[in-house]
Amino acid sequence: MRVLITGGAGFIGSSLVHSLAAARHDVGVIDDLSTGKLENLHPAAWFRRLDILDPALTEAIAEFAPESVVHLAAQADVQSSIADPDRDRAVNVDGTRAVALAAVAAGATRVISASSAAVYGEPAELPLRETSPKAPANPYGISKLAAETAIAEVLAGTGTDHASFRFSNVYGPRQDWRGEGGVVAIFAAALAAGERPRIYGSGRQTRDFIYVGDIVAAIVGALDSTHPLAGPLPDGSSYNISTGVQRQVEEVAGILRAASRVMKEFEHVPARAGDIERSALDPSKARDSFGWTARQPLEDGLAITWRWFEHALR
Ligand SMILES: NC(=O)c1ccc[n+]([C@@H]2O[C@H](COP(=O)([O-])OP(=O)(O)OC[C@H]3O[C@@H](n4cnc5c(N)ncnc54)[C@H](O)[C@@H]3O)[C@@H](O)[C@H]2O)c1
């Protein structure tokens, strides 16, 4: 395969790039390195440092001439989306539209774009299905939902198949632990630094934690699919990429603490406004469509993640 990945220097993107490059596929990366890192890139990957909003995007994607495009570049930080909703919307909606247009112009036959559980907001039902009500609670969730529509509008009738993947809470090696980060990365970094992990609220709030390797497998499975992935708006092209299982934040912290053998007590601090109490996304549509299910048990994924943080930060 010949695959162009936007955001390929980031957490999820770099895992995908490494996996595809190791399997000797041709991989191209476009990334502005705003949160991604050069050291995340695989040496075999073609690379352009470019903002997806730059008019040079079309030419860059055409130069690489991918069969498929995986669009992961985004403004992915909820607090930044609240501080600067215009930039969030520009990158996530206009940027997604620009990537989709450039993909068609370059002759790509499939585009897979990262969406998020944030499109649902506070769950109206559990587990969430693709057709469940959407009530995004912040500009990030709003822009991710709008990006799904943008991609479908641009690609409808072009012959370029497409899908938006609503990832649940992704964790694994190389996740950024600074700023907002993911809760697993933040806990692991605190433990590696010998600090007390901080738990917001009771710790009994739940999330659908998915290992980054399972995300990579879902994307590769979808790229390989011989069936079209796109369906009619609003949710026909959307897929939950998740485990469907709720796990408590405190339980995750406990598993990490046991793996790390750092016996620090957790610090409980008041819950943050707007935090969701419970979340799980039903992944059966992805299973039925292209045969993917998450495989990594949480305990094993957390042990791998801890080992990475231990080596990277200690
Ligand atoms: N990590 C999660 O738990 C999670 C959950 C749901 C959805 N997602 C989505 O998955 C995708 C990847 O997320 P991640 O966790 O790897 O984040 P990340 O910040 O590690 O990766 C994003 C990458 O995109 C690049 N980028 C950002 N803006 C850009 C721009 N304007 N032009 C070019 N490159 C740009 C960054 O430099 C970075 O390398 C994002 O679309 C995110 O919204 C992530």
The ligand as an ORCA input file, in Angstrom:
! r2SCAN-3c Opt
* xyz 0 1
  N      -5.516     10.278     21.712
  C      -6.816     10.062     21.885
  O      -7.259      9.527     22.923
  C      -7.789     10.441     20.790
  C      -9.144     10.168     21.015
  C     -10.065     10.516     20.038
  C      -9.639     11.090     18.855
  N      -8.316     11.361     18.658
  C      -7.916     11.974     17.394
  O      -6.873     11.199     16.833
  C      -6.008     12.052     16.080
  C      -4.570     11.884     16.531
  O      -4.497     12.251     17.891
  P      -3.194     12.044     18.797
  O      -3.659     11.660     20.135
  O      -2.207     11.204     18.072
  O      -2.701     13.570     18.896
  P      -1.261     14.228     18.608
  O      -1.384     15.651     19.044
  O      -0.191     13.379     19.207
  O      -1.164     14.131     17.035
  C      -1.666     15.104     16.172
  C      -0.608     15.394     15.133
  O      -1.125     16.323     14.188
  C      -0.158     17.344     13.988
  N      -0.899     18.564     13.631
  C      -1.713     19.294     14.436
  N      -2.209     20.338     13.745
  C      -1.712     20.260     12.492
  C      -1.847     21.056     11.325
  N      -2.612     22.167     11.323
  N      -1.191     20.681     10.203
  C      -0.395     19.575     10.203
  N      -0.216     18.797     11.275
  C      -0.874     19.124     12.417
  C       0.611     17.460     15.285
  O       1.905     18.026     15.136
  C       0.661     16.002     15.736
  O       1.809     15.346     15.220
  C      -6.542     13.457     16.237
  O      -7.359     13.751     15.127
  C      -7.381     13.370     17.506
  O      -8.400     14.343     17.510
  C      -7.383     11.050     19.620
*
